[in-house]
Amino acid sequence: MANPLRVNTVELLRRPGEHRDLDVTLPFSAFGVEDDRVEPESPVHVHVRLDALNDGVAVSGTIEFPWHGSCRRCAVDVAGQVTADVDERYQEHVTDPDAFAFDGMQLDLEPMVREIVLLEAPSTPLCRADCAGLCPVCGTDLNAGSCSCDATVADPRWGALDQLRSLAEDIHDS
């Protein structure tokens, strides 16, 4: 089966100003990588426009895919949908430092799509912006309710300063 993300650009490059739309949906497993944040069978929707330029091809559009993970504060399962913007430039003879090289015959968009999915999937998601997390002492989910633990955990590295503060308070009180 032909790779739908490998686009023949010969005809497109013959007419600068022309464009071609590409709408492809592939399972994440088609990209040959694994990531705990994206299920192998999750659909990756690629909606891009290829514009022929005098010196290459501009690719713009979006890539959409679902993700899942655990909240970094309370460890509850979270999921969502990413819509990542695409704005890339490909040149046969690279003159733009932000452009990528290609052979002028075929443009393989698979590495770009794979990179965007891996970079845009949240690595440390939150279930909500004001997530209170877990009690560091008893592990109670503070979003569901409070606990009676003394959550003030002293950092032992500051112990000498705490002793000085206590000594200063004693001197001040006497």
C-alpha positions as CSV (number, residue, x, y, z in Angstrom):
1,M,0.0,0.0,0.0
2,A,1.3,3.5,-0.9
3,N,2.0,5.9,1.9
4,P,-0.7,8.6,1.7
5,L,1.6,11.1,3.3
6,R,4.1,10.8,0.5
7,V,3.0,13.4,-2.1
8,N,4.2,13.6,-5.6
9,T,5.2,17.3,-6.1
10,V,6.5,17.3,-9.7
11,E,3.2,18.7,-11.2
12,L,2.6,21.0,-8.3
13,L,6.1,22.6,-8.6
14,R,5.7,23.2,-12.3
15,R,3.1,25.9,-11.6
16,P,4.1,28.2,-8.7
17,G,1.0,29.5,-7.0
18,E,-1.0,26.3,-7.4
19,H,-2.1,24.3,-4.4
20,R,-3.2,20.9,-3.4
21,D,-5.3,19.9,-0.4
22,L,-4.5,16.7,1.5
23,D,-6.9,15.2,4.0
24,V,-5.7,11.9,5.4
25,T,-6.6,9.9,8.5
26,L,-4.2,7.2,9.7
27,P,-4.0,5.2,13.0
28,F,-1.1,6.3,15.2
29,S,0.5,2.9,14.8
30,A,1.1,3.7,11.1
31,F,3.9,6.1,12.2
32,G,6.1,3.3,13.6
33,V,6.5,4.7,17.1
34,E,4.8,4.0,20.4
35,D,3.8,6.6,23.0
36,D,1.8,6.0,26.2
37,R,-0.2,9.2,25.6
38,V,-1.6,8.1,22.2
39,E,-3.3,4.7,21.7
40,P,-2.0,2.8,18.7
41,E,-5.5,2.7,17.0
42,S,-6.2,6.4,17.7
43,P,-6.9,8.3,14.5
44,V,-4.5,11.0,13.4
45,H,-6.3,13.5,11.1
46,V,-4.0,15.4,8.7
47,H,-5.6,18.4,7.0
48,V,-3.0,20.4,5.1
49,R,-2.6,22.5,2.1
50,L,0.5,22.3,-0.1
51,D,1.3,25.6,-1.9
52,A,3.8,25.6,-4.7
53,L,6.4,28.3,-4.4
54,N,9.2,29.4,-6.7
55,D,11.7,27.7,-4.5
56,G,9.7,24.8,-2.9
57,V,6.5,23.9,-1.1
58,A,4.7,25.6,1.8
59,V,2.7,23.2,4.0
60,S,0.0,24.7,6.2
61,G,-3.1,23.3,8.1
62,T,-3.8,21.2,11.1
63,I,-3.1,17.8,12.6
64,E,-5.7,16.5,15.1
65,F,-5.5,13.5,17.4
66,P,-6.8,12.3,20.8
67,W,-4.5,11.8,23.8
68,H,-4.8,10.4,27.3
69,G,-2.8,10.4,30.5
70,S,-2.8,11.0,34.3
71,C,-3.2,14.4,36.0
72,R,0.2,15.4,37.3
73,R,-1.3,16.6,40.6
74,C,-4.1,14.1,41.5
75,A,-3.3,11.1,39.2
76,V,-6.9,10.9,37.9
77,D,-7.2,9.8,34.2
78,V,-7.6,12.6,31.8
79,A,-8.0,12.7,28.0
80,G,-8.4,15.3,25.3
81,Q,-8.0,16.3,21.7
82,V,-5.1,18.1,20.3
83,T,-5.4,20.4,17.2
84,A,-1.9,21.4,16.2
85,D,-1.2,24.1,13.6
86,V,1.2,23.2,10.8
87,D,3.3,25.8,9.0
88,E,6.3,24.3,7.4
89,R,8.4,25.0,4.3
90,Y,10.3,22.5,2.1
91,Q,13.0,23.4,-0.4
92,E,15.0,21.4,-2.9
93,H,18.0,23.7,-2.4
94,V,17.6,25.0,1.2
95,T,18.2,28.7,1.5
96,D,15.8,29.4,4.3
97,P,17.2,28.3,7.7
98,D,13.7,27.3,8.8
99,A,13.0,25.1,5.7
100,F,13.5,21.4,5.3
101,A,15.1,19.7,2.4
102,F,13.3,17.4,0.0
103,D,14.2,15.9,-3.4
104,G,11.8,18.0,-5.5
105,M,10.0,14.9,-6.7
106,Q,8.2,13.6,-3.6
107,L,7.4,15.2,-0.3
108,D,7.2,12.8,2.7
109,L,5.1,14.4,5.4
110,E,5.2,11.4,7.7
111,P,8.2,12.6,9.7
112,M,6.6,16.0,10.2
113,V,3.3,14.5,11.4
114,R,5.0,12.0,13.7
115,E,7.1,14.8,15.2
116,I,4.1,17.1,15.8
117,V,2.1,14.3,17.5
118,L,4.9,13.4,19.8
119,L,5.7,17.0,20.7
120,E,2.1,18.3,21.0
121,A,0.7,15.5,23.2
122,P,0.7,16.8,26.7
123,S,3.4,15.3,28.8
124,T,2.2,16.6,32.1
125,P,-1.5,17.2,31.8
126,L,-3.9,18.6,34.4
127,C,-7.4,17.4,35.0
128,R,-8.4,21.1,35.5
129,A,-6.5,24.4,35.9
130,D,-7.3,24.6,39.7
131,C,-6.5,21.0,40.6
132,A,-5.7,20.8,44.3
133,G,-3.8,17.5,44.0
134,L,-3.2,15.0,46.7
135,C,-2.4,15.5,50.3
136,P,1.4,14.8,50.6
137,V,0.8,13.1,54.0
138,C,-2.2,10.8,53.6
139,G,-2.9,10.9,49.9
140,T,-6.4,12.2,50.0
141,D,-7.7,13.7,46.8
142,L,-8.0,17.4,47.8
143,N,-10.4,18.0,44.9
144,A,-13.0,15.7,46.6
145,G,-12.5,17.1,50.1
146,S,-10.0,18.2,52.7
147,C,-8.1,16.2,55.3
148,S,-6.9,17.0,58.8
149,C,-3.2,16.4,58.1
150,D,-0.5,19.0,58.8
151,A,0.7,19.5,55.2
152,T,3.4,21.9,56.0
153,V,6.5,19.9,55.2
154,A,9.7,21.4,56.3
155,D,12.7,21.1,53.9
156,P,15.6,19.8,56.1
157,R,18.0,21.8,54.0
158,W,16.6,25.0,55.7
159,G,16.8,23.5,59.2
160,A,19.8,25.6,60.2
161,L,17.9,28.8,59.2
162,D,14.8,27.6,61.1
163,Q,17.0,27.2,64.3
164,L,18.4,30.8,63.8
165,R,14.9,32.1,63.4
166,S,13.8,30.4,66.5
167,L,16.9,31.7,68.4
168,A,16.2,35.3,67.1
169,E,12.5,35.0,68.3
170,D,13.7,33.9,71.7
171,I,16.1,36.8,72.0
172,H,13.5,39.2,70.8
173,D,10.9,37.9,73.3
174,S,13.3,38.3,76.3
